[in-house]
Amino acid sequence: MLLQATSKGSHVILRRKTAFPIAKIIDVNYHQPITFITPVSGREDNLMRFLENWRKLVENDKHLNLIIAVGGNSKEVSKIRNTLRDFELDSLGPRRVSVIECGEPFARGRCLNHGIKLLKLENSFFICDVDLVLQSDSVRRIRFLSKG
């Protein structure tokens, strides 16, 4: 079965290519807020690269939020704090980026859990790593696939 997707405004229309075309209209809210949660410990260079990419992404999409869940020993947390201070997170907009400390030792699952607990039940979120290079197409796809 072949599917053809076309976009019209805030709708995505899926058509099955058969002798009897069937169309299903899916309403996609392209302004749906999405919170990205990324755990981090060390890897300041990767975090800086991720934040530079994030800055470009939020220039075109004001409905994105980021939670950075920092874990590790006090030396690692201090390095991350300095990296974040150098990056000037406030320039991304008020309350668009939250930073939480998860304690030591670093545990990815525990940090993610701390980030998820900050959200309301109805909030959409996406878990990512600082190595991920996000693009607007990725965000569009996440919104599309999160629409039940």
VOBA-1610 file (N, C-alpha, C; in pm, whole numbers, padded with zeros to 5 digits, always signed):
BEGIN
Met+00085-00117+00000Met+00000+00000+00000Met+00090+00124+00000Leu+00064+00215-00089Leu+00139+00339-00099Leu+00057+00452-00041Leu+00122+00539+00037Leu+00056+00657+00093Leu+00119+00782+00035Gln+00036+00879+00005Gln+00084+01008-00041Gln+00039+01111+00060Ala+00131+01191+00113Ala+00097+01294+00212Ala+00110+01430+00146Thr+00007+01511+00163Thr+00012+01650+00117Thr-00028+01739+00232Ser+00026+01857+00234Ser+00000+01952+00343Ser-00080+02069+00289Lys-00188+02102+00360Lys-00270+02218+00326Lys-00296+02294+00454Gly-00229+02407+00471Gly-00247+02486+00594Gly-00204+02406+00714Ser-00294+02389+00809Ser-00260+02313+00930Ser-00307+02169+00920His-00339+02121+00799His-00385+01984+00780His-00284+01906+00697Val-00274+01780+00729Val-00198+01687+00647Val-00298+01586+00593Ile-00300+01567+00464Ile-00395+01476+00402Ile-00318+01353+00353Leu-00358+01238+00403Leu-00297+01112+00360Leu-00390+01046+00260Arg-00338+01008+00146Arg-00417+00940+00044Arg-00353+00804+00014Arg-00435+00705+00015Arg-00388+00572-00019Arg-00402+00556-00170Lys-00296+00515-00235Lys-00298+00499-00380Lys-00357+00361-00413Thr-00485+00361-00444Thr-00556+00240-00484Thr-00654+00279-00594Ala-00728+00180-00638Ala-00830+00208-00739Ala-00941+00296-00681Phe-00962+00287-00549Phe-01062+00368-00480Phe-00991+00456-00378Pro-00957+00579-00417Pro-00882+00666-00325Pro-00958+00690-00194Ile-00884+00675-00086Ile-00938+00702+00047Ile-00850+00811+00107Ala-00910+00916+00158Ala-00833+01026+00217Ala-00867+01038+00365Lys-00769+01065+00444Lys-00788+01089+00586Lys-00723+01223+00618Ile-00800+01314+00676Ile-00746+01446+00709Ile-00702+01444+00855Ile-00577+01479+00876Ile-00522+01485+01010Ile-00491+01631+01041Asp-00546+01681+01148Asp-00523+01819+01188Asp-00395+01825+01272Val-00293+01889+01219Val-00166+01900+01290Val-00151+02044+01338Asn-00132+02060+01466Asn-00113+02192+01524Asn+00036+02225+01518Tyr+00074+02307+01421Tyr+00216+02340+01406Tyr+00264+02439+01511His+00174+02481+01598His+00211+02570+01709His+00205+02497+01843Gln+00190+02366+01836Gln+00185+02285+01958Gln+00320+02297+02031Pro+00317+02340+02156Pro+00444+02349+02230Pro+00503+02210+02253Ile+00632+02202+02236Ile+00705+02077+02263Ile+00824+02112+02351Thr+00842+02033+02454Thr+00958+02050+02542Thr+01058+01939+02513Phe+01180+01978+02486Phe+01288+01883+02464Phe+01364+01869+02595Ile+01394+01747+02633Ile+01467+01720+02757Ile+01597+01652+02720Thr+01708+01710+02766Thr+01837+01649+02738Thr+01918+01638+02867Pro+01963+01517+02900Pro+02051+01500+03016Pro+02195+01527+02975Val+02272+01584+03064Val+02412+01613+03028Val+02501+01603+03152Ser+02621+01552+03129Ser+02726+01549+03230Ser+02858+01558+03154Gly+02936+01661+03183Gly+03058+01682+03105Gly+03021+01721+02963Arg+03106+01687+02868Arg+03078+01709+02725Arg+03038+01853+02694Glu+03111+01948+02749Glu+03078+02089+02731Glu+03081+02132+02584Asp+03176+02077+02508Asp+03184+02111+02365Asp+03057+02068+02291Asn+03012+01946+02321Asn+02890+01897+02257Asn+02768+01979+02299Leu+02762+02017+02425Leu+02652+02099+02475Leu+02651+02234+02405Met+02767+02293+02388Met+02775+02423+02320Met+02726+02412+02175Arg+02767+02307+02106Arg+02723+02283+01968Arg+02571+02262+01963Phe+02518+02186+02059Phe+02374+02162+02068Phe+02300+02294+02090Leu+02350+02379+02177Leu+02283+02506+02207Leu+02290+02603+02088Glu+02398+02601+02014Glu+02406+02685+01894Glu+02301+02641+01793Asn+02287+02510+01776Asn+02184+02457+01688Asn+02044+02492+01741Trp+02026+02484+01872Trp+01898+02517+01935Trp+01861+02663+01909Arg+01959+02751+01918Arg+01935+02894+01893Arg+01877+02914+01753Lys+01934+02848+01654Lys+01885+02859+01516Lys+01743+02804+01504Leu+01717+02694+01574Leu+01587+02630+01566Leu+01476+02717+01626Val+01502+02780+01739Val+01397+02858+01805Val+01377+02996+01743Glu+01467+03037+01655Glu+01446+03163+01583Glu+01319+03154+01498Asn+01290+03036+01446Asn+01176+03016+01357Asn+01057+02948+01425Asp+01076+02899+01545Asp+00969+02827+01614Asp+00966+02870+01760Lys+00872+02955+01793Lys+00863+03011+01929Lys+00791+02918+02025His+00755+02798+01980His+00678+02707+02063His+00762+02589+02111Leu+00892+02610+02121Leu+00983+02506+02168Leu+01044+02547+02302Asn+01055+02449+02390Asn+01118+02471+02520Asn+01224+02364+02540Leu+01318+02393+02628Leu+01428+02300+02652Leu+01451+02287+02801Ile+01465+02163+02847Ile+01507+02136+02984Ile+01642+02066+02976Ile+01741+02126+03038Ile+01874+02066+03045Ile+01888+02009+03186Ala+01900+01877+03195Ala+01911+01809+03323Ala+02058+01774+03344Val+02121+01844+03439Val+02265+01833+03461Val+02293+01738+03577Gly+02381+01642+03553Gly+02420+01549+03658Gly+02571+01539+03666Gly+02618+01467+03767Gly+02761+01447+03783Gly+02813+01506+03911Asn+02944+01497+03930Asn+03004+01551+04052Asn+03010+01703+04045Ser+03047+01766+04154Ser+03043+01913+04162Ser+03133+01979+04059Lys+03247+01916+04026Lys+03337+01973+03925Lys+03271+01973+03787Glu+03206+01863+03751Glu+03138+01853+03621Glu+03021+01951+03613Val+02943+01960+03721Val+02829+02052+03725Val+02876+02197+03711Ser+02988+02229+03775Ser+03043+02364+03768Ser+03086+02398+03625Lys+03147+02303+03555Lys+03187+02325+03416Lys+03066+02351+03327Ile+02961+02273+03348Ile+02838+02292+03270Ile+02776+02428+03300Arg+02773+02465+03428Arg+02719+02597+03465Arg+02795+02708+03393Asn+02928+02699+03390Asn+03010+02800+03321Asn+02980+02803+03171Thr+02963+02686+03111Thr+02930+02678+02969Thr+02796+02746+02943Leu+02699+02718+03027Leu+02566+02777+03011Leu+02569+02928+03033Arg+02648+02973+03128Arg+02661+03118+03154Arg+02726+03186+03033Asp+02828+03123+02977Asp+02895+03180+02858Asp+02801+03186+02739Phe+02710+03091+02730Phe+02619+03087+02617Phe+02509+03192+02626Glu+02482+03244+02743Glu+02377+03344+02765Glu+02240+03289+02727Leu+02191+03195+02806Leu+02062+03131+02780Leu+01946+03229+02775Asp+01955+03339+02849Asp+01845+03436+02851Asp+01818+03494+02713Ser+01918+03491+02627Ser+01898+03547+02492Ser+01798+03464+02410Leu+01767+03342+02455Leu+01672+03256+02383Leu+01528+03288+02419Gly+01507+03377+02514Gly+01372+03413+02554Gly+01344+03369+02696Pro+01255+03441+02762Pro+01225+03410+02902Pro+01157+03273+02915Arg+01203+03199+03011Arg+01146+03068+03048Arg+01146+02967+02934Arg+01227+02987+02834Arg+01232+02891+02721Arg+01329+02777+02752Val+01426+02805+02839Val+01525+02704+02875Val+01530+02694+03027Ser+01515+02572+03078Ser+01526+02547+03222Ser+01646+02456+03245Val+01717+02483+03352Val+01833+02400+03388Val+01806+02345+03527Ile+01814+02213+03539Ile+01796+02151+03671Ile+01918+02065+03700Glu+01951+02054+03827Glu+02062+01969+03870Glu+02004+01843+03931Cys+02059+01730+03890Cys+02004+01600+03930Cys+02085+01532+04040Gly+02195+01589+04079Gly+02277+01527+04183Gly+02381+01435+04123Glu+02461+01378+04211Glu+02566+01290+04163Glu+02542+01149+04213Pro+02593+01047+04157Pro+02660+01045+04027Pro+02559+01060+03913Phe+02610+01089+03796Phe+02523+01109+03681Phe+02453+00979+03644Ala+02323+00988+03630Ala+02243+00875+03581Ala+02142+00933+03482Arg+02157+00895+03357Arg+02074+00949+03249Arg+01925+00935+03280Gly+01883+00817+03323Gly+01742+00793+03353Gly+01690+00882+03465Arg+01769+00899+03569Arg+01728+00984+03682Arg+01715+01129+03637Cys+01809+01176+03556Cys+01803+01314+03506Cys+01680+01335+03417Leu+01653+01239+03330Leu+01534+01249+03245Leu+01408+01252+03330Asn+01404+01168+03433Asn+01288+01164+03521Asn+01266+01299+03591His+01374+01362+03637His+01365+01496+03699His+01306+01596+03600Gly+01349+01589+03474Gly+01298+01680+03372Gly+01151+01657+03342Ile+01112+01531+03331Ile+00973+01498+03302Ile+00881+01543+03415Lys+00928+01533+03538Lys+00846+01573+03653Lys+00812+01723+03652Leu+00888+01803+03579Leu+00860+01946+03571Leu+00741+01978+03481Leu+00699+01882+03401Leu+00596+01905+03300Leu+00457+01871+03353Lys+00358+01934+03292Lys+00219+01898+03319Lys+00185+01774+03238Leu+00080+01704+03278Leu+00042+01580+03212Leu+00015+01599+03063Glu-00043+01714+03025Glu-00079+01736+02885Glu+00036+01787+02798Asn+00153+01813+02857Asn+00267+01863+02780Asn+00328+01754+02693Ser+00358+01789+02569Ser+00432+01698+02481Ser+00580+01719+02505Phe+00655+01610+02510Phe+00799+01623+02528Phe+00872+01522+02441Phe+00998+01553+02417Phe+01084+01468+02336Phe+01218+01459+02407Ile+01267+01340+02424Ile+01395+01317+02491Ile+01504+01312+02385Cys+01610+01389+02408Cys+01718+01389+02310Cys+01853+01399+02379Asp+01955+01375+02305Asp+02092+01379+02353Asp+02161+01503+02296Val+02266+01550+02362Val+02335+01669+02313Val+02405+01646+02179Asp+02416+01520+02136Asp+02477+01491+02007Asp+02377+01503+01891Leu+02249+01513+01924Leu+02146+01520+01821Leu+02142+01659+01758Val+02141+01662+01625Val+02128+01788+01553Val+01983+01800+01508Leu+01907+01884+01577Leu+01765+01900+01546Leu+01746+01999+01433Gln+01649+01970+01348Gln+01614+02060+01238Gln+01464+02082+01241Ser+01418+02186+01172Ser+01275+02216+01172Ser+01193+02099+01118Asp+01246+02025+01022Asp+01175+01908+00971Asp+01156+01802+01080Ser+01256+01788+01166Ser+01246+01693+01277Ser+01133+01733+01371Val+01126+01861+01403Val+01022+01911+01494Val+00884+01892+01430Arg+00872+01923+01301Arg+00745+01905+01230Arg+00702+01758+01236Arg+00796+01670+01217Arg+00766+01527+01222Arg+00723+01483+01360Ile+00789+01535+01462Ile+00752+01502+01601Ile+00608+01546+01628Arg+00576+01667+01584Arg+00439+01717+01603Arg+00338+01629+01528Phe+00372+01593+01406Phe+00282+01510+01326Phe+00259+01375+01392Leu+00366+01312+01437Leu+00355+01178+01495Leu+00295+01178+01635Ser+00302+01291+01704Ser+00244+01296+01840Ser+00095+01325+01836Lys+00043+01353+01718Lys-00100+01380+01703Lys-00172+01246+01691Gly-00247+01207+01794Gly-00315+01077+01798Gly-00405+01061+01689
//
